[in-house]
């Protein structure tokens, strides 16, 4: 089984209002919500956002793994319980943070490009375990806000584990 080195990276998400609106499916957001976002964005970026380069020590294969820790999920769940509308906006804020971070490391993911999800082998699964993460066969990890993608970019839908089930797939059998 190949072993993967786990190298921490310094995430630097940038809040892009237009990108957030696109993710949220909104055309505008009240200023009060934007003001509410700021302390969460700052805290999450400093304390809860994690980014790693996973490198195969025995050959080719390098991946970018980004996720927000469980405390963010719990915070958003609490907001959701108080107000589903605000909860959804904060959910989308977390997605925007993770994807903005991914775009900072892999610029090809900009302009609405998806981050293709590779089928993780045993080495990547071992790295996940070292980081306290669990892979689910449906193509998710035990973090709601996470991205695993080849690093550097080397293709889109054609290399994605989810290409047959993703509604955005450009290679799905019709």
N, C-alpha and C positions, 0 to 999 in steps of 0.2 A: 504494500500500500504506500503510495507516495505521501511524503510528509510536506506540509505547507508551513512556511515561515509566516508569522503574523506580525506585520509591521504597522504600528499605529500611525495614522496620518492626522494632520491638523485640518479639521473641517472649517471652512469659512463660507457659510451660507450667506447669500445675498437676498434680501427681500425684494422681489420684483412685483409690484402691484398688479401689473397686467397678467403676469404669469399666475399669480394667486387667483385673480378673477377667472382666468381660463379654467384652472383646476376646480374652482368652486362652482363654475357654471353660472356666475353672476355677472351683472354689468356694472354694479356699483356696490359699495359697502359703506355703511355709515361711519362717520369720523369717530364716534364713540367706540365702535368695535375696533377700529384701527388703533386707537389709543389703548384699548384693552389688550391688543395683541403684543404691543411693544415689550412689556416686562416678561411675558411668556417666551417670546422669541429670544430675547437676550439670555434668559436663564437656561432655556433648553440648549441654545448654542454653546454656552459655556460649560454646562454641567451634564447634560443628558445625551448630546449628539456624539456618536462614536463613528469613526471611519478607520478602516484597516485595508491594507494591501495584503492579500493572501498570495504567496508565491510558492509554486511547486519547487522543492529543493532538488528534485530528481529529473528535471526536464522542463518542458514548456508548460505553460498554464499559469496565468496570473489573473486575479480577480480583485474587484473593488467591492467591499462590504461596508454599507452604511446603515446605521439604525439609531432610533431613539429608544432610550431605556424605558423600562416598564413604568417608571414614575410619570412619564408623559402620558402614557395610556390611561393611567389612573386619574390624572388631572383632567383629561378630556372626558373621561367617563363621568366624573363628578359634574363637570360643566353641562354635559349632556342631560344628566338627571335633573338639573335645575332648569335648563332651557334646551330642548332639542335643536332649535334653530342656531343658538350660539355653539352648541356642541358640534354641530356639523361644520360650522365655520372654523372652529379650532381644529377639528379633524383635518380639514383641508389645509389649514396653516401648517400642521405637522407634515403632511404630504409635500407641500411646497418646500419646506425646509429640507427634507431628505432629498428631493429631486434637485433642488438648487445646489445642494452640496455635491451630488453626483455630477451635475453639469460643470461644476468647478473643477473636478478632476478629469472628466471626460467631456470635453466641449461638444463632441458630436451628438450628445444627447439633447442639445438645445433645439430650438425650433420645433417643439412638439414631438420629438423622437422618443420612443420608448427606450427603456433600459432593458435589453434582452436578458432574460434569466437563463443561465446555463444549467444543464443537468449536473448537479454537484456529484463528484465522485467521492470515494471513501476518504481521500485526503482532505477535501474541503469539509466533509462532514466531521472529520476529526478536529479541524480548526474551529468549526462551529461549537463543538463540545467544549473545547478549551475556553471559548468565550462565553460559555453558559447559554448557548443557543441550541435550539432543536429544529431540525428540518422536518417538514411534513410533506408527504408524498404528493399532495396536490400542488406543491410548488410554493409553499410559504414557510416562513420561520416563525418562531414563537414571539415575534415582535410584530405589532400591527404596522409599524412604520419602518420599513427596511427595503434596501436595494442590494442585490448581489448581481454583478454584471462583469463581463470580461474587461480587463484593464491592461493595455489600452483597448479602445473600441475596435472590434473586428467583425462587425455585422449586426444586422437587426433581426427581423422576424425569422430569417432563415436559420439562425443559430439558437433560437429561443425555445426553452423547454415547454413553454405555454403556447407555442404557435398553432396547435390544433384546436385549442379551446378559447383563445383570446379573441374578443370581438373586433379588435383592431388589426388582427393578423392579415398580412398581405400574402401569405403563402398557404393558408388553410385550404384544404380540399373543399371544393364547393359541392 
